[in-house]
Amino acid sequence: ATLGIVTPADFAAPGMIDSNPVFRDQVQLSDVLVLNKMDTASPELIADFQRWANGLFPPKLLIAATSHGRLEGGWLDVVPLSPG
């Protein structure tokens, strides 16, 4: 699976989501989307991230959150859906 990692600072930055084509492409191509540094995010920002991530197209196979860059090895084993 392809992992995309978003930090609270990235997500909360004005215009980052809407106007940064690199950010949008990385998120769109990710099978698994991870909010890192969630220990630095408010509960409201985490909830906003979750709502935003749940509404993405194409839908993500897994949406997760972590702190200190701790990624679960199993996240790489999520099997992307085959086209068609």
N, C-alpha and C positions, 0 to 999 in steps of 0.2 A: 504494500500500500504506500501511497505517497502522503507524507505528513506535512501539514501546513501549521506553522506556529505563529500565534498572534500574542502580543503582549498588551497589557492594559493601556500602556502609553500609545501603542499603535491604534488600538481600537477607539480610544477616547480622543485622539487628535482630530481637530476640526478638518473636515474634508478628506481625511486619509482614505476612508472607505469609498467615497464617491469619486474622487478626482485623481487617485493614484493608480494608473493602469498596471504597474508592476504588482502592487498589493492585490488588486482585483484578480489579476491572472494567477497569482500564487494561490489565492484562496479558491478560485474556481477549479484549478487543477488538482487540488488536494482531495484525497479520499477520506482522510482523517484530519479534523481540524482541532487544534489544541490551544487552549488559552493558558499560556505560561505566566508565571509570576502572579498567580491569583492571590497570593498572600499580600500583594500590594494593591489589590483591587477592592473597591467597596462592594458590598452585597448587591447594590443597585447596578453597578457596572457589570458584574457577573451575570445578573439576570438579563440585562440588556444584550450582552454578548450571546447568551443562550437563545434568546428570542430571535436575534439577527441570524445566528448560525442555523437555527431550525428552519428559517425561511429561505435559505440559499438554494439556488438551482445551478447545476444539478445538486440534489441533496447529498449530504455527506453520509458516509457509511458509519462514522463514529464522530461524536463531538465530545471532547474531554477537556478537563482542566487539571493543571498541576502547578507545583511550585518548585523553584530552584532547578528547573530543567529536568526534573525526574520524569522520564518517559517510560512507559510500560512496553516491554519487548513485544507483547502480544498485539500492540497497536499496529506493528508492521505486518502482522499476519492476517489482517482484515483483508478479505478477498474482494477486489474491485469487481463490480458487475460487468459482465461482458456485454459489449454493444450488440443491439439487435436481439 
